[in-house]
Amino acid sequence: MPSALLPARDVRLPPPQALGQGQGQGPATRAPHHHEHEHEHEHEHDDDSDSHSHSHSHSHHSGESHSSHSSYARRHAPPDAPPPPTSTTPPTLAALSVVLLLLLLHAGGLALFTRGFLLTRRQLDGVRAAGCAGGLGLESYVPPVPLFEGQEGGLEKGWSALSKEECALPGSVTYDRAIILIVDALRYDFLAPLALNSSTEWQPHPNQHGHLTSPAQLVQRHPGYGFLSHFYADPPTTTLQRIKGLTTGTLPTFVDASANFGGGQRIEEDNWIEQLRRAKNGSGDVVFGGDDTWMGLFPAAFDKATPFDSFNVHDLDTVDEGVRRVLAPYLSGKKKGEQVESWSLLLMHTLGLDHAGHRFSSTHPSVKRKLGETDVLVRQIVDALAPEPSAASDGKETPRTLFVLMGDHGMDPQGDHGGDAELEVGAGLFVWSSGRPGGFPGPSSSSSSSTPASEPHPDVSNLLARDWGSSQAELVSPPRVPFSPLGDPSITHRSVAQVDLVPSLSLLLGLPIPFNSLGTVIPELFAQAEFDSPSSPVADPGRDVLLRALRMNAHQIRKYLRAYSSGSDGGGGGGDDDTAPRRGGALGSALEDELEDLWQSARRADAHFA
C-alpha cells in the first residue's frame, strides 16, 4: 500500500536525536531504512493476506501506535534526559487552589457582612461650645428671622444672624443643677399609671405593677411640674451603648454591642456632661455614684465618683445601697454636721432591678422589692427639692433643680435585654421640675387620658395654628405607642426617643446641644415656659421658648449633617454662614437634596410661626 494512503498518525517518527543515539547512526540514514522495511513487508503479502494485514495494521496502529513510539523513545533516550511533560495537575496544587478559593470567598463574605449588617459610624470631633452666645442674659432677645423677611435673601440673612447669636437658652428659663437617677432595666410599665387601662380582662402583675407609683401620682397631683413617658431605647439595648446614646445623642451600631462586656473606651465625642463641666468651670461639683461602666467612658468627668462593680448579678443590693449613701448628704444639705459643698450634677445609676431580672426573671418577688426601694428613693428626692423658688434665710434664692428618673432599657419576661423586642426597648422616663418658671405642661402624658396617636400636644398645635394653619399640626404630632404589658392595645402612651433627651436636657441646663446629637427637643418640656422679662409682652415672638429651642435644634442637626457629608470635623463655633446647599457629599445626592428641601421648608415655616 502506498505510504500516502496511511493515516497521518501512522507515519510519525520518533525524535531523530533519540534514534541516532540509540542505534549509533545518524538520524538521516535511520529514518528511510525504517520506512523501506515497512513497505517491503506490506508487498510480500497476497491480496487476502494483504486485506487481513491492512485490517490488523489499522487496528494495531489505531490503539497502540502512540504508545509504541513513546515506549521506543523512552528505551532509547539518554539516562539524563528529563521526563516527558504530563498534562495532569499535581494533587497538592489542586488542593491548595481549592483552599485559596474558599479563603477568598470567606473573606469576601465577611467584608460584605461587616459593611452591610455590622454598620460603622464615623465619629466627628466637633464641639458646640466655642462662639456660643447662649445664656448671656438674652431674655428679651428677638429672633432675627422676621426682621429680614421680605428682603432679598432675607431668610438666609436671618438664619445666619441667628446662628451667630445663640446656641443655648438664657438663664431665666434654665435650671441651675440636675439630679439624674438611672435605674437599670426600668421598664415603662413598672412606673406607668395603671388607671389608664379600662379592660376588665387585663390584671396588673403583683410583682411588677403598683409598686413604683410616685411618678404617676406626682404628675397627676402637680400637672405643671411633671412629665411621664415611654422612653424608646435604640437597640442594641446594652448598658454601655445606652449610656453613649444618653450623653452624646448618637445612635449605636450593632458591632459596638461586644464592647459592653469588655469595657468601653473613653467617649471623645461632644456630650452634655463635658459641656456642663466647662460651663460651671468649677463652680459646682459633678458627682457620680453607681455602675462602674461610667468610669470607663468618662474617666475624668467627675469631681467625685463612687463606682461599684456592675457584673456581679448575684448581688442585688450593694450598688443600690451605695447610691443612697452618696445621695443622702446632698439631699439633706449636710454631711457629718458640715454644710455640703455646692454641686451642679448628681448622676446616680442603680443596678438592683437589672440584677434581679437577670438572676431570676422579670416576675420574681425580688423585682417587686427593688421597685419599692426605688419608689422610696424617688419620694426622698422630690421631698428634698422645693417645688417653687424661695428665698432662704440668708437671702439667697433656692437653686432651680431638674430631676430626671429613667431606665436605660427594659427587660423581657426572662429578665434579659440586648435586642429590639418591645419589652427590651420600652424603658420609662419621668421628669420633675423644681422651681422652673411656668413649669411643665399639664396633662400631656398618658397618665391622664387615652389620647389618640394622631392628636398633637395642645401647645404644639397652637404653635402651628398661629399662622401656618392647623391642618399641618399632624405633621409634628408627638408619637404615641401601645405597650402590651399594660393590656388594651387601643390605649396609647406618649413615647420619647432616648436621643431626644440629649438636646432637651442640654438646653434646659443652659448648655449647647452636643455637636453629634441626632435628637429633637421634647416639646412638652418647653411648650408653656415664658421668659421672665416684664419689659416684653407675652406676644413677643422672642418669648416663645419652644420656638427658640426648635430653631437651635434645627441649626445643630443641619450643621452636623453638613459636616458629616463633607468629611470635616465640623469645627466648634455656633455659626454657619454657608447657606448655599451642598450636593454630592458622603450622604448621597438624593438624600442631601431631600434634606435641603426640608431645611428650606423649616425656614419658611419658622418665618410664619414667628
CORJOWO-V492621 format. One record per backbone hydrogen bond with DSSP energy under -1.0 kcal/mol. NH is the residue of the N-H (numbers start at 0). CO is the residue of the C=O. E is the energy in kcal/mol with one decimal. If there is no record, write none. Layout:
NH_CO_E, NH_CO_E
This chain:
4_1_-1.3, 5_2_-1.1, 9_6_-1.4, 10_7_-1.1, 18_14_-1.8, 19_15_-2.6, 20_16_-2.2, 21_17_-2.0, 22_18_-1.9, 23_19_-1.0, 29_25_-1.2, 30_26_-1.4, 32_28_-1.0, 33_29_-1.6, 34_30_-1.6, 35_31_-2.5, 36_32_-2.1, 37_33_-1.6, 38_34_-2.2, 39_35_-2.6, 40_36_-1.9, 41_37_-1.5, 42_38_-1.7, 43_39_-1.1, 49_45_-2.9, 50_46_-2.5, 51_47_-2.7, 52_48_-3.5, 53_49_-2.7, 54_50_-2.3, 55_51_-2.8, 56_52_-3.6, 57_53_-2.7, 58_54_-2.1, 59_55_-2.8, 60_56_-3.1, 61_57_-2.0, 62_58_-1.9, 63_59_-2.4, 64_60_-1.1, 67_63_-2.4, 68_64_-2.1, 69_65_-2.1, 70_66_-2.6, 71_67_-2.4, 72_68_-2.5, 73_69_-2.2, 74_70_-2.3, 75_71_-1.9, 80_77_-1.5, 93_89_-1.9, 94_90_-2.3, 95_91_-2.3, 96_92_-2.1, 97_93_-2.0, 98_94_-2.4, 99_95_-2.6, 100_96_-2.2, 101_97_-2.3, 102_98_-2.3, 103_99_-2.2, 104_100_-2.3, 105_101_-2.5, 106_102_-2.7, 107_103_-2.4, 108_104_-2.3, 109_105_-2.3, 110_106_-2.2, 111_107_-2.3, 112_108_-2.4, 113_109_-2.9, 114_110_-2.0, 115_111_-1.2, 116_112_-1.5, 117_112_-2.0, 118_116_-1.8, 128_126_-1.6, 128_571_-1.1, 131_128_-1.9, 140_137_-1.6, 147_143_-1.3, 150_147_-1.8, 153_150_-1.9, 156_152_-2.2, 157_153_-2.9, 158_154_-2.6, 159_155_-2.0, 160_156_-2.3, 161_157_-2.3, 162_158_-2.2, 163_159_-1.1, 164_160_-1.3, 165_161_-1.7, 172_169_-1.4, 173_170_-1.1, 174_507_-2.7, 175_399_-1.7, 176_399_-1.5, 177_343_-1.6, 178_401_-2.8, 179_345_-2.9, 180_403_-3.0, 181_347_-3.1, 182_405_-2.6, 183_349_-2.0, 185_182_-1.7, 186_184_-1.1, 187_425_-2.3, 189_186_-1.2, 190_187_-1.5, 191_187_-1.1, 196_193_-1.2, 207_204_-1.2, 208_204_-2.4, 216_212_-2.1, 217_213_-2.7, 218_214_-2.1, 219_215_-1.8, 220_216_-2.5, 221_217_-2.6, 224_221_-2.1, 226_430_-2.0, 228_428_-2.4, 229_493_-3.3, 230_426_-3.1, 231_495_-2.4, 232_424_-2.3, 237_235_-1.7, 241_237_-2.1, 242_238_-2.4, 243_239_-1.9, 244_240_-2.1, 245_241_-2.4, 246_242_-1.0, 247_243_-2.5, 248_244_-1.4, 255_252_-1.5, 256_253_-1.9, 258_255_-1.4, 259_256_-1.6, 260_257_-1.4, 266_296_-2.4, 271_246_-1.7, 274_270_-1.8, 275_271_-2.1, 276_272_-2.0, 277_273_-2.2, 278_274_-2.3, 279_275_-2.6, 280_276_-2.0, 282_279_-1.7, 284_341_-1.9, 286_344_-3.0, 287_303_-2.6, 288_346_-1.8, 289_305_-2.1, 290_348_-1.2, 291_307_-2.1, 293_290_-1.4, 296_292_-1.1, 297_293_-3.0, 302_285_-2.0, 303_285_-1.6, 305_287_-1.5, 307_289_-2.5, 312_310_-1.4, 314_311_-1.7, 320_316_-2.8, 321_317_-2.0, 322_318_-2.2, 323_319_-2.0, 324_320_-1.9, 325_321_-2.1, 326_322_-2.3, 327_323_-2.1, 330_326_-2.0, 331_327_-2.2, 332_328_-1.7, 334_337_-3.0, 337_334_-1.5, 339_332_-1.9, 343_284_-2.8, 344_284_-1.7, 345_177_-2.1, 346_286_-3.0, 347_179_-3.0, 348_288_-2.0, 349_181_-2.2, 354_350_-2.5, 355_351_-2.2, 356_352_-1.9, 357_353_-2.3, 358_354_-2.6, 359_355_-2.3, 361_412_-1.6, 363_360_-1.1, 366_363_-1.7, 368_364_-1.8, 369_365_-2.1, 370_366_-2.2, 371_367_-2.0, 372_368_-2.0, 373_369_-1.9, 374_370_-2.0, 375_371_-1.8, 376_372_-1.9, 377_373_-2.4, 378_374_-2.0, 379_375_-2.0, 380_376_-2.1, 381_377_-2.5, 382_378_-2.5, 383_379_-1.4, 391_395_-3.2, 394_391_-2.0, 397_389_-2.3, 400_433_-1.6, 401_176_-2.0, 402_431_-2.6, 403_178_-2.8, 404_429_-3.2, 405_180_-2.2, 406_427_-1.9, 409_423_-2.9, 410_422_-1.1, 411_415_-2.7, 414_411_-2.5, 424_420_-2.2, 426_230_-1.9, 426_424_-1.4, 427_185_-1.5, 428_228_-2.1, 429_404_-2.9, 430_226_-2.8, 431_402_-3.1, 432_224_-3.0, 433_400_-1.9, 434_386_-1.8, 438_435_-1.4, 439_223_-3.8, 440_523_-1.1, 443_441_-2.3, 447_444_-1.2, 450_448_-1.2, 454_451_-1.4, 460_456_-2.6, 461_457_-2.4, 462_458_-2.0, 463_459_-2.2, 464_460_-2.3, 468_463_-1.1, 471_468_-1.7, 472_469_-1.7, 474_471_-1.5, 475_472_-1.3, 480_492_-2.6, 485_482_-2.0, 486_483_-2.1, 490_487_-1.2, 492_480_-2.5, 494_478_-2.6, 495_229_-2.9, 497_231_-2.5, 499_496_-1.3, 500_497_-1.1, 503_499_-1.3, 504_500_-3.2, 505_501_-2.3, 506_502_-2.2, 507_503_-2.3, 508_504_-1.4, 509_506_-1.5, 510_505_-3.3, 516_513_-1.6, 517_248_-2.7, 524_521_-1.6, 525_522_-1.8, 526_522_-2.0, 532_530_-1.9, 535_532_-1.8, 539_536_-1.6, 542_539_-2.2, 543_540_-1.3, 544_542_-1.2, 547_543_-1.9, 548_544_-2.7, 549_545_-2.4, 550_546_-2.1, 551_547_-2.3, 552_548_-2.2, 553_549_-2.5, 554_550_-2.4, 555_551_-2.2, 556_552_-2.3, 557_553_-2.2, 558_554_-2.4, 559_555_-2.1, 560_556_-2.6, 561_557_-2.4, 562_558_-2.0, 563_559_-2.8, 564_560_-2.3, 565_561_-2.1, 566_562_-1.2, 567_562_-1.1, 578_576_-1.3, 585_564_-2.4, 587_584_-1.3, 591_587_-2.5, 592_588_-2.4, 593_589_-2.0, 594_590_-2.6, 595_591_-2.4, 596_592_-2.1, 597_593_-2.3, 598_594_-2.3, 599_595_-2.2, 600_596_-2.1, 601_597_-2.4, 602_598_-2.0, 603_599_-2.1, 604_600_-2.5, 605_601_-2.5, 606_602_-1.9, 607_603_-1.5, 608_604_-2.8, 609_605_-2.6
